[in-house]
Amino acid sequence: MDIYDDLGVKKVINGSATLTMLGGSLMPAPVLAAMNAAAAHFVEIDELQRKAGERIAAWTRNEGAYISSGAAAGLVLSTAACIAGTDPELRARLPYSDGLKNEIIVHRRGRVGYDFAIRQAGGKLVEVGDEQGASAAQLEAAISERTAGIFAFHKHCQTDGIVPIEEQAAIAQRHGIPLVIDAAAQIPPAANLWELTRRGADLVLFSGGKGLRGPQSSGLILGRKHLIEACAFHACPRPFIGRGMKAGKEEIAGLLAAVRWTLDQDEAALLRGYEAMVERVIAAFAGDPRVRARRSFPSEAGQPMPRAELILTGGGRDELLRQLQAGDPVMMLAASGADGLFLNPQTLQEGEEELIVARIKQILSGA
């Protein structure tokens, strides 16, 4: 019996995505070992953060790195860094930022609810463009003496219509303001750990508990050394805007190990494994008149990986999802269109796709 059995909490077969509400991802053995080792000793947190950041920065070809308590915490700290820098008096004012350079420019297209974290730190959002996108001229015209930075939410499936990163970076540099990119779910590919800063971003944020497979309560900020230092300046253990966003010694050690583990993987082989799982799911429904199965690409977050899309020819998708979620173990899949659903291989263990297929067929047969 494990902790979930003891508490009576149903376990989930996650065929949906690396969702926070489902615990993100599953940590590999080296990450768990690093967290256990870190838990055995006291250390000075600032020293641990600094040295872990230096190592990750070297691995990822960046000037600096900082481990936050999640990608949303990274948004808060990055906003604070853009508004207040390393000024102690300004730090103490946040989130009350009236009178400061506090405007953060974002594209209206691709905005996400997580940009609440920008406002949480005192940022005032200024939208450019519309749901179809924005031009470089519109982006530059939105900059004023109150602008603290440009923030972009990087999703491959929504980059059309948005000013390319290189152009955003050039505009930001001309005006002496940072470009910050939230790329929380954009691993794979692991190359994003350096490619986005190489393309001109001053800071890039990742979730530690998604594609990196680190602790769910961890995040990674990569980029310019002076901005990384400013993020640390506002972060725990100091009693300011980042105090409640605590990355403990276990999370720091775990994410350090997760980055190393990710960089050591054969990413091409990993993606081939995802393709093979999708192919097996599609083959399982071949000739079944109730389900039309096909490959969907890219993933929900725009990652370069496939999903299996199952379209019910006779309807009843919502009832199918309800019954999948009512079972034990719970089976979580994402909805697609009016009568479809997605099966995502990224969060499935080998063989779990067979359990999902069997359960779907059982439900559709009325058993």
N, C-alpha and C positions, 0 to 999 in steps of 0.2 A: 504493500500500500504506500502511495506517495502522498505529497501534501494535497494534491487536488482530490484524490480519493478520500482522504481524511476529512476534507472540508465539504465534500459532496459537490465539487465544481466539475461540470462536464468538460472533458477535453475536446479540442477542436481539430479536425482535419482541415487545414487552411488551404483551399484552392482558389482564394480570392487575390490577396496581395500582401505586401509587408505593412499591414495596417496597424496603427498604434492600438486600436481597440481590440486587436487580437494578439497583442504582445510583440509586434514587429516581426522579427525573424528568430531563428534558432541559432544559438551560439555554438560554434565548433569547440572541440576539446581544448585547443591552445588558449582560447579566450577564457574559458572557465578556469583553466589552470592558473592563468595570470591573475584572475580576480581572487582566487583562493589564496595565492601566494601573497598578494597585496594586503589581504585582510589580516595577515598574521603579525603585522608590525605597524607602529606609528611612524609617520614621516611628516616633514614640513610640506604642506600642500603646495605652496608657491614654488618651492624648489622642484617638486615632482612635476608640476605643470610645466615649468620652464624647460626641464630636461626632456620630458616626453615630447613637448612641442618641438624642440630642436631636432629630435630624432625623426619625428614624422615629417618635418619640413625638409630634412635632408633626403628622406626616402621619396618624397613627392615633388622634389625640385622647386620648392617654394621658399620664400624668405622667412616665413614664420608659420606657426600652427598653434592653435589653442583648442583644448578639449572642453566643450560646453556640456550642459545637461540636456542636450537635444538640439535639433535644428531650430526650433522656435526660440529657444534661449539664445542661440546664435544670432537670430534676428534682433532680439532685444539688445544684446551686447554690441552688435555692429551699429545699430542705430545710436546707441549711447556714445559709441566711439566717434561717429560722424558728427554728432551734435556738440559733445562736450570735450572730446579729445582726452587729454590727461590733465585737465584743469581741475583741481580739487574743489574749487568753489562751484563751478558749473556742474560737476558730478553730484554734489550735494543737493542741487536744485531739482534734478530729474525725479519724476517725469514732468515737472512743471517747467515748460520750456519757452514760455512767452518772452519775447524780446531777443531770443537766440536765433541763430540759423537753425531752423528746425523742420524745414520742408523737405520731404522725401518724394522724388518724382517716380511714378510707376506707370507702366502701360495699363490702360483700362482692359485691353485684351489680355487674358491670361491671369488676371488678378485672382487671388485665392483668399479664403477666410483667414489663413494664417498670417496675413499682413496686419492683423490686430496686434501682433507682437511689436510692430513698428510704432503703432500708436501707444502701446503700453509703455514704451520708453520715452514718450514725449514727441514722437515724430508726427508731423502733419502731412497727410498724404495729398499729393497733387497728381491727378490723373492726366494722361495725355492720350489723345486719339479716342477711338471708339471700339466696339466689339470686333470690328474687322482689322484693327491695327492702328499704327501711327507712323508718321514719317520722321526722318531725322530732323527736318526743319521744325516740326511740331515739338519734338523732344527738346531741341535747343532753345526754342522760344519760351518754354516753360521755366527755364532757369532764371533765377533772380538773385538778389542779394541775400535772400532768406533761404536759399537752397543749401541743404547739408549733404545731399547725396542723391544718386540714382540707384534704385533697386530694381532688379529684374527677377522674375520667377521662371526658371529655365525648365521648360517641358518641350521636348522635341515635337510633340503633336500640336503645339500652339505657337511655334516660332515664326510661322508664316504670318506676314503682316506686321511683325514686331521688328524694330530697328535691330540689325545684326549686332552681335556683341562687340565686334571690332569698331563699328561706328559709334555705338554707345560709349565705348572706352575712349575713343578719340574726342568726343564731345565733352566727356567728363574731364579729361586731361586738359583740354583748352580752358576750362573754367575752374580748374583746381579743386575739383570735388571727387569723391570716391564713387566707383561703380561696384555695387555689391550684388552678387548673384546667389539666389537661393536655389541650390541644386540638390535638395534633400534626398530625393529618390533616384538620382541620376547615376547610380552604379548598379550593374555594369553600364558602360565600360569603365574599368578602373582608371583608364587614361584621363578621365575627367578630373582626377585629383590634381593634374598639372595642366591639362589642356585649356581649361577655362581661364586660369590666371595667365597662361601664355598668350591667350587671345586678348588680354587686356583688363580683365576683372581685377579689382584691387583686393576684394575679399570674396571667397566662395564658401558657401555653407552646405554641409552634408549631414544627414541623419546618421548616427552611429549604429542604429538598430535596424536599418533596412538592408541594402545591398552589402554593406560592410560586415554585417552579421556580428556586430559588437553589442554591448549592453544597450537595452532599449532606452534607458535614460541617459544616453550620451549623444553628443554631436561633435562635429569637427568644423573648425573655422581655419581656412587656409588663405595666405596672401601676404600683403605688404607688412614688413616687420613693424613699422610704427603703428599701424592700425591693429595688428595683433596685440601689441603692448597696450594699446588703448582699451581693447576688449578686456584684457586681464585686469586693467586698472578699475574697471567697473564691476568686476565679477567677485563672487565669493572667494575668499573669506571676508572681504571687505563689506561693511554694512550699508551698501547702497543699492542701486537698481537691480543688480544681479545677485544679491545675497540669497534670495529664495531659490535660485537656480543652481543648486549645489551639485558639482561633480565630485564625488568622493574618490578616495584613493583607489577603490576597487574599479570604479568606472573608468578612471584615467588609465590604469594598467590594462583593463580589458579592451579599451578602444585602441591602445597602442598595439596590443597583440592582434586585434582584428585587422588593423591596417596592414600589419606585416603579413598576416594570413592571406588577406585579399591579394596583395601584391605577389605572393608566392604561388597563387593558383594558376592553373592552365585555363585561362578564360575561354579560349576557343573550345576546349573539351567540355567545359561547363555549359556553354551555349549549345553544343551538339547534344548534350544530355537532355536539355530542355526540348530541343527539336524532336528527339526520339520519343519523349513522353507524350508530346502533342500528337505525333504520328500514331502512337499506340491508342490514344483516345479516339482519334478519328477512325482508325481501323475497327475499333470495337463497335462503332455504330454503322459501319458499312452495310447497306442493304436493309437497315431498320427504317421503315417508312415513317416512324414517329419522330425521328430526329434527323436533321440535316447538319452534319458536322463538317467544319472547315477550319483551316489555319487562319489565325488573325495576327497581324504584325503591324506596328510594334506593340509593346505592352501598354497598360493603362497609363503609365507615367512616361511613355515615350521611350522606354529603354529598348535596346536592340535585341529583343527576345520575343518568342512567339507565345501565343495562347491558343487553346482550342476553343472555338466558338460553337456552341450547340444550340440550334434553332429548333424549337418544338413546332412541328407542322400542324398539330391539332390544338395549339394554345395551351394554357394552363401553367405557364412559367412561374407565376407568383406562388401558386399552390405547391409546385414542385420545390421551390426554394424554401417555402415554409416547412415542408415535411423534411427536407434535408437538415434544416436547422433544429427541428424538433427531436431528431434522433439522438442516440448516444453510441458513439461519439457524434458531436455536432459536425456537420459538413457545411462549410461556408464557401459559396461561389458568388461571383459578381453578376448582376443583371446586364443584359445587352439588348437594346432596342425594346420592342414590344413583347417578343416571345423567345428571346434568346438568353443565354448565360455563358459566361466565360469560365474556363478552367485554366488557372495559372500554374505552370510547373515550378516557378521560382520558390514557392513556399511549401511544396509537397516533398515528402520523403519517398524514396523508391518503393513502388507498390501501392502507395496510397491512391494513385489515380485509378487503379483497378477497383478499389473499394468504392470510390465515388461512382464509377461507371456501373458497378453492380447495383448500388443503391438506387441510382436513377432508373435503371431498367426495372427494378422491383417496384418502384413507385408508379412508373408509367403502366405497369402491368396490373396495377390495382391491388398488389399484395400487401 
